[in-house]
Amino acid sequence: MNLRALVADDEEKIRQAIGIYLRKEGFTVGEAVDGEEALTKFRSEPWDVIILDVMMPRIDGVSVCEEIRKASTVPIIMLTAKNEEVDRILGLEIGADDYMGKPFSPRELVARIKAATRRVSNGSALVQHVLTFTGIRIDLLNRDVFVLDEQVFLTPKEFDLLSILARSPRKIFGREQLLSVWDFDYYGDVRIVDTNINRLRDKLRVAGAPSFISTVRGRGYKFEVNEKEREFGN
């Protein structure tokens, strides 16, 4: 399968290095020299993964990520020369799937890119179910969510959080457990879970629908439903 990667960085050497390694893995690679070009190419062509430098001219990578997340759940990996925790948390909170500080190993970056695209393309390969509850339907295979028959667009991390909770209704998950959706070494503040849960709740509140996710004080979160039904896909 020929995957397409968009590499947006104002440093030509970095774009070239990433492109060389990705092409060796069979990727088709597009390049953008600034945030404005990145958004233009995102809107005009299909991409399987986007690599964004945080510090880009014209439009910075954070703003580009926010704009992409309004329309797409394509995996996004952020790059930054500011290898500080606050930048890492910011990137993850706005919907990025992964984060690497410069300088970085191109081989490690490619490994993370392949992992991100594999998660999305496989969906939930071993559990090909559609979970149907009162007011909400969650397609684990196609990663689609419908609340009161209206489609709700979630970021990859928001969907992962929802699927973990929805697979085990009424079970309480601690913040440390939910950090597992960030499947790389993350040692930051667990409040990133709260931030993503709050965004997820807001998106699930469609036309007066409940948020479906309850807070259990001092323990974590659980998926609250009145009834449950599962439909099995092929």
C-alpha angles and dihedrals in degrees: 000000000000109000123197122223127188113206113197115187132128091221110088094201092056093048090049094048093049091045093053093053094043094049089052086059092051099260123145104227130207124186136213125187097201142012095266093055090045091057092045092053092043090055096044103043138037117252133187095200137007126208111201129190110216096217106055130144124253094013121020123230094250091058091045090052091050091051093048091050090058089066110018146034093209110146112265125197117192125214124196140168088213098083094188129130093237091059091047093051092046092054093049094045093056092054108274115147098212142003136213128184122219129281094047140164111259089210092055091047091052090049090054092046091052091048092051094049091044092055092052097042093047094044099182101336096179098042108047097177138135108218112211122190132163105295098356138072122191119195104201094185099051094027094233126146127198123188115191086346092303117118115239118203114219133181115246092258093048090051092048091052092048093048093050091052096040094051088063108034115202092009113128116233120196121223091250090056092050091051085075090086086073093069097190130075104294119170099164133114113309087221086090084077090055091050093052093043091052091051090047092051092051091052093047092054096092121162093341096316118149119256090242090214120096129194117230103203113241093001112060138249140323138189110247120204137155097216138003135211130173128209117198121222126212 
